[in-house]
Amino acid sequence: MTDSTTARLLDAAAAGLEIFDLGRTLTVGMPQSPNHPAYWHALPRRHGDMVRSDGGSAANDMISMGTHVGTHIDALSHVSQDGKLHGDLDAEAAQVGGRFLEHGAHTIKPMVRRGVLLDVPGTLGVDRLEAGQEITVADLEATLAAQGTEIREGDVVLVRSGWGQHFDNGDGDLYRGLSTGVPGVSEAGAAFLAGHRIHATGADTIAYEQLKPGAGHGLLPAHRVLLVESGIYIIEAMDLEALAAAGVHEFLFVLSPLKFFGATGSPVRPLAVVGA
């Protein structure tokens, strides 16, 4: 980075930036996939448990959770196909020792990239998609055309279904959609996005992709296409409502996973940054 580039970045910050927080607040009991350990927060030490001679006191926390709970990113070690991880790595050998030296969450570099929001309900003229509805290639192409947006190599592409509204209103069972289904990108849609050689893609749903009614999380073909075949990271359970309401379709995307050595994923707090 040159001095002039740094100066432009500093000038942009000084002129004012609007930041959209795309991460969910982590709370006990929030909706999540049943495949992962739930989030739990406790205060093992409370104010007053120990008071210093000057009257000061401190509290501290203990947190336990799965790495795929709340807004999170899937590392490339998360999914295998026919015994292989991305890059034809042997999945069984890669997990010896209980952690993934290759493709673990610690290998995901911080992202400061061009971000694109594809507001599919906005294009289709609805508030949110229906349970189990497929986001087709035609839907993605129509959204790109309607927004006047293009996908470039290395982008982070976020796909809004509107299903995150169920997370907001506390309807966890509907958000999970184990019986009703969840709208999302199909296998064909994932291949379409992968064909643009993007870096990562995210959605406002619990498992990124289309979950058909009654199917639960039994089949996840988009995960195979993106993680295993293409080496494209997946970000799930995002909050995309405010970004869509503001009509923002292109932005600076910022994300930094926690460097959990050998883990299959990490909680994240992604940001969309635009000029104020």
Buried (B, 14 or more C-beta within 10 A) or exposed (E): EEEEEEEEEEEBEEEEEEEBBBBBEBEEEBBBBEEBEBBEEEEEBEEEEEEEEEEEEEEEEEEEBBBBBBBBBBBBBBBBBEEBBBEEBEBEEBBEEEBBBBBBBBBBEEBBBBBBBBBBBBBBEEEBBBBBBBBBBEBBBBBBEBBEBEBEEEBBBBBBBBBBBBBEEEEBEBBBBBEBBBBBBBBBBBBBBBEBEBBBBBBBBBBBBBBBBEBBBEBBBBBBBBBBBBBBBBBBBBBBBEBBEBEBBBBBBBBBBBEBEBBBBBBBBBBBBBEE
